[in-house]
Amino acid sequence: MERVTVVAEKVKQFLAGSKVELKKVTWPTPKQTLASTSVVIIVVIIVSLFLGIVDFGLVKIVKLVLG
């Protein structure tokens, strides 16, 4: 029973500390979130296209070499 009390106290301390730390966080505005999300989506599309082109080229080279 004492072990349960110790664990419960540690959880309580953890949650209290988490609450204090979350108050220090500077949360982005909706506009900043939208801008960041847009940048991520654009970068993902560009990298995907690049990797698709490289893959296509490598497949052609391998087919050419192996016949």
C-alpha contacts under 8 A as a table, 3 or more apart, distances in Angstrom:
res1	aa1	res2	aa2	distance
1	M	4	V	5.29
1	M	5	T	6.57
2	E	5	T	5.11
2	E	6	V	6.30
3	R	6	V	5.09
3	R	7	V	6.21
4	V	7	V	5.13
4	V	8	A	6.03
5	T	8	A	5.07
5	T	9	E	6.12
6	V	9	E	5.14
6	V	10	K	6.29
7	V	10	K	5.11
7	V	11	V	6.21
8	A	11	V	5.11
8	A	12	K	6.15
9	E	12	K	5.00
9	E	13	Q	6.19
10	K	13	Q	5.07
10	K	14	F	6.10
11	V	14	F	5.00
11	V	15	L	6.17
12	K	15	L	5.22
12	K	16	A	6.16
13	Q	16	A	5.10
13	Q	17	G	6.10
14	F	17	G	5.15
14	F	18	S	6.08
15	L	18	S	4.96
15	L	19	K	6.17
16	A	19	K	5.16
16	A	20	V	6.44
17	G	20	V	5.14
17	G	21	E	6.26
18	S	21	E	5.10
18	S	22	L	6.08
19	K	22	L	5.16
19	K	23	K	6.45
20	V	23	K	5.37
20	V	24	K	6.99
21	E	24	K	5.29
21	E	25	V	6.91
22	L	25	V	5.26
28	P	31	K	7.89
28	P	32	Q	5.74
28	P	33	T	6.12
29	T	32	Q	5.15
29	T	33	T	6.20
30	P	33	T	5.00
30	P	34	L	6.12
31	K	34	L	5.17
31	K	35	A	6.19
32	Q	35	A	5.06
32	Q	36	S	6.09
33	T	36	S	5.18
33	T	37	T	6.04
34	L	37	T	5.10
34	L	38	S	6.07
35	A	38	S	5.12
35	A	39	V	6.29
36	S	39	V	5.15
36	S	40	V	6.27
37	T	40	V	5.11
37	T	41	I	6.19
38	S	41	I	5.16
38	S	42	I	6.15
39	V	42	I	5.18
39	V	43	V	6.11
40	V	43	V	5.17
40	V	44	V	6.08
41	I	44	V	5.11
41	I	45	I	6.23
42	I	45	I	5.14
42	I	46	I	6.22
43	V	46	I	5.08
43	V	47	V	6.06
44	V	47	V	5.22
44	V	48	S	5.95
45	I	48	S	5.07
45	I	49	L	6.14
46	I	49	L	5.20
46	I	50	F	6.19
47	V	50	F	5.01
47	V	51	L	6.07
48	S	51	L	5.19
48	S	52	G	5.97
49	L	52	G	5.01
49	L	53	I	6.17
50	F	53	I	5.22
50	F	54	V	6.23
51	L	54	V	5.02
51	L	55	D	5.95
52	G	55	D	5.07
52	G	56	F	6.06
53	I	56	F	5.05
53	I	57	G	6.16
54	V	57	G	5.09
54	V	58	L	6.11
55	D	58	L	5.10
55	D	59	V	6.11
56	F	59	V	5.21
56	F	60	K	6.36
57	G	60	K	5.14
57	G	61	I	6.25
58	L	61	I	4.99
58	L	62	V	6.08
59	V	62	V	5.17
59	V	63	K	6.10
60	K	63	K	5.16
60	K	64	L	6.06
61	I	64	L	5.00
61	I	65	V	6.16
62	V	65	V	5.11
62	V	66	L	5.95
63	K	66	L	5.22
63	K	67	G	5.45
64	L	67	G	5.21
